[in-house]
Amino acid sequence: MYINMLNLLMAAPSGSGGSGGGMGIQSLLFLGGMFLVMWLFMIRPQTKKAKQQKQFIDNLQEGDKIVTIAGIHGKVKRINDDNTLVIEVGPGTTLTIERVAVSMEYTTQNKAAAEKK
């Protein structure tokens, strides 16, 4: 173990040598590459999905069958100006919910299942 630590210390670049600058550029390129990969696989898909969700909520119309994020199935009866929806969950039973409580995934799955029948 002592020999491994000694080898690491001897392999470390010294401050007075000319090889120290190359490691800094390599580190910067590595960090830049890591940021690019993170952006491609994490940040970009999340922003794309958030944009689709906002567009889906903005395009809701009266009469659409929806599913909320809590799993409540209903039909849009009225769209209010304060970003709320009045949905009918049963004959004569209505709920007022926020627009953002509508689940895009569950609603599209529900529509696809209804179209297959």
Secondary structure, DSSP 4 states (H G I P E B T S, - for coil): -HHHHHHHHHHSPPTTSTTHHHHHHHHHHHHHHHHHHHIIIIIHHHHHHHHHHHHHHHT--TT-EEEBTT--EEEEEEE-TTSEEEEEEETTEEEEEEGGGB-HHHHHHHHHHHHH-
